[in-house]
Amino acid sequence: MKKRPFAVTVLGCVFILAGLVGLAYHLSDKPVDHWIVLISAVRIIAVVGGIFLLLGHGWARWLLLAWLALHVVVSAFHSVSETLAHVVLLMVVSYFLLESGASKYFKSTPSE
């Protein structure tokens, strides 16, 4: 098995951390938000995607890119600056997950 690219390691850890911190934050809300189940599912998807990204599963990078794309759509309902921040984040993460070194890593690792 090839060595995992540093960017993949960092992004996997960032998604796990973002998912766990966001989950803890939203579960601590008082009163509980009526969207808590959906919000929790979205946060858990980030954690699962980050874990499987670190394990070298190619589908996980597509899951995380879709997760970020969802955030772009949701942020469009908030503000222009938030939307632009998420678009830039999506572009940066896309670059690192789809560049040739990462692509070779995901192709060399069994997906199942």
N, C-alpha and C positions, 0 to 999 in steps of 0.2 A: 504494500500500500504506500502511496506517495505521501510525502509530508504535507500536512494541511497548511494552506497559505495563511500568513499572519492576519490578513484582512478578514478572512473567513472566521478565524478564531475570535477576533475582536468583535465582529458583528454578531456572531452566535452568542457571546457573553452579554453584549449590549441588549439584544432582544430578550434574553432570559431575564436580565436585570430589570429592563423596562416593563416586562410583563408582570414580574413579581411585585415590583414597587407599585405599579398601577393597580394591581389586584388588591394589595394591602390598603392602598389609599381609598379606593372605591368601596371596599368592604367595611372600612371604618367610618364611612359617612353616616351621620345621624341627622335627620331621619334617613332611612335607607331609600335610595333612589328607586323609582319604579322600573327603571331600565337595568337594574343590577345584574339580572341573569344574562342579558345580552352583553353588557359591559364586561362581565366576568369571563364570558366565553371568548370575547375578543382578546382579553389579556392572556387567557390560557393558551390561545392559539399562538401568541408571540412566544410564550415559554416553550411550547412543544416545537414550534418552528426553529427556535434557537438551539434546542437540544439536538434535534435531528440534523440541523445544519452542521453542528460540531461532529456528529457521527458520520457525515459525508453523504447524506441522502440528497440527491439532486432535487427531488420534489420540494424539499424544505425551502430552498431558495426561492422557488416560485410562490410558495405559500407566503413567505415573508414579503415578497414584492407585492403580492395581492393585498396583504395586510397594510402595507404602507400606502398603496393606492386607495384603499378604503379610507385611510386617514386624510388623504388629499381631498376626497369627496366630502367627508364629514366636516373638515375644516373650512370648506368653501361656504358653509352655512354660518361660520363664525366671523371671520375677518379676512381681508386680503392679505395682511401680513402673515397670518397663521397659515393660510393656503400656500403662499409663496415659500414659507419655511418648509412645509411638508413636501412641496414639489422639489425643492433643492435637495432635501434629505432623500427623497425617492431616487433622484438622479444619481446622487453620490453612492447610495447603497447599490443601485442597479449596476453602476460601473464596476464596483468591487466584486459583486456576486456573478457578473456575467463576463468579466474580462478573461483572457485566455488562460491564465494560471489557475483561476478558480474553475473554469470549465474543464480543464484537464484533470483537476483534482476530483471533481464530481463524476467525470467519466471513468476514472480509474477505481472509484470506490463502488462496490456493489450497492445497488439501490434497494435491494430486498434482502 
